[in-house]
Amino acid sequence: MTDWPQKELARIAASDDLHVAPLRDDGVMVGTPTWIWSVVLDGALYARAYNGRDSRWHKAALRQKAGRITAGGMTREVASSPSRAPSTTRSTRPTARNTGAVPILRR
């Protein structure tokens, strides 16, 4: 995995059209793209399901840990890593971890 180049993160942050397509259960085929909410925070990209952790794409992303995103006119192969979600010492403050956000890592 590599860090996102700042120019790519800026393009993604400026767009409102991020689509995520986790790999299917076979681990090879890319699933159907789903439009999702995303945010760039501290040089990292996070995605969150509108319908929460029970969303199909969210479950697939956590299970497969790989897929593809399309945003800002770019298509990139990505990985997800829930263990890299930031946390905070104040449990009442929304964070990527306690809102079910999935870190999207560039492959």
C-alpha positions as a printed Julia matrix, in Angstrom:
107×3 Matrix{Float64}:
   0.0     0.0     0.0
   1.13    3.52   -0.66
   0.1     6.9     0.61
  -2.11    8.99   -1.64
  -0.28   11.63   -3.68
  -1.48   15.04   -2.47
  -2.68   16.04   -5.97
  -4.9    12.95   -6.16
  -6.3    13.54   -2.67
  -7.08   17.14   -3.6
  -8.95   16.0    -6.73
 -10.93   13.44   -4.75
 -11.73   15.93   -1.97
 -12.95   18.49   -4.52
 -15.29   16.03   -6.22
 -18.61   14.8    -4.92
 -18.78   11.74   -7.12
 -16.75    9.07   -5.33
 -17.88    5.57   -6.25
 -16.52    2.49   -4.52
 -16.6    -1.05   -5.87
 -15.22   -3.67   -3.45
 -14.14   -7.0    -4.87
 -16.79   -9.69   -5.06
 -16.61  -12.79   -2.89
 -14.36  -14.51   -5.43
 -11.67  -11.9    -4.59
 -11.11  -11.14   -8.3
 -14.15   -9.52   -9.9
 -14.91   -5.91   -9.02
 -18.44   -5.35   -7.72
 -20.99   -2.77   -8.79
 -19.86    0.82   -8.07
 -21.78    2.54   -5.27
 -21.85    6.3    -4.74
 -20.65    7.03   -1.2
 -19.74    9.85    1.14
 -16.0    10.41    1.5
 -13.7    12.74    3.35
 -10.01   13.55    3.28
  -8.65   13.92    6.81
  -5.01   14.39    7.82
  -3.76   13.24    4.41
  -5.9    10.1     4.33
  -9.09    9.14    2.48
 -12.09    7.69    4.3
 -15.45    6.44    3.03
 -18.66    6.03    4.99
 -21.84    4.25    4.04
 -24.96    6.43    4.05
 -26.93    3.5     5.44
 -24.27    2.6     8.01
 -22.34   -0.55    8.66
 -25.07   -2.8     7.28
 -24.61   -1.47    3.73
 -23.61   -4.16    1.25
 -20.55   -2.26   -0.03
 -19.39   -1.6     3.56
 -19.61   -5.27    4.51
 -17.86   -6.28    1.26
 -15.08   -3.71    1.79
 -14.39   -5.02    5.28
 -14.52   -8.64    4.1
 -12.52   -8.32    0.86
 -10.22   -5.42    1.88
  -9.72   -4.47   -1.79
 -11.53   -2.96   -4.74
 -11.66    0.11   -6.95
 -12.74    3.73   -6.58
 -13.67    6.29   -9.19
 -13.54    9.98   -8.26
 -12.31   13.25   -9.67
 -11.94   11.75  -13.13
  -9.62    9.0   -11.81
 -10.01    5.28  -11.29
  -7.71    3.68   -8.71
  -7.24    0.19   -7.29
  -7.58    0.45   -3.51
  -7.5    -1.49   -0.27
  -9.37   -0.91    2.97
  -7.94   -1.19    6.44
 -10.3    -0.69    9.39
  -7.33   -1.01   11.74
  -5.93    2.27   10.34
  -9.02    4.32   11.19
  -8.17    7.2    13.54
  -9.6     7.31   17.0
  -9.94    9.96   19.66
  -9.79   10.09   23.43
 -13.25   11.72   23.6
 -15.8     9.04   22.78
 -18.56   11.61   22.17
 -16.72   13.22   19.25
 -17.49   11.62   15.86
 -14.42    9.99   14.34
 -13.77    7.75   11.4
 -13.64    4.74   13.7
 -16.88    5.27   15.65
 -18.93    6.29   12.61
 -18.06    3.17   10.63
 -15.8     4.96    8.16
 -13.48    2.76    6.14
  -9.94    3.99    5.39
  -9.31    3.77    1.64
  -5.66    3.01    0.88
  -4.05    3.37   -2.54
  -2.57    0.16   -3.99
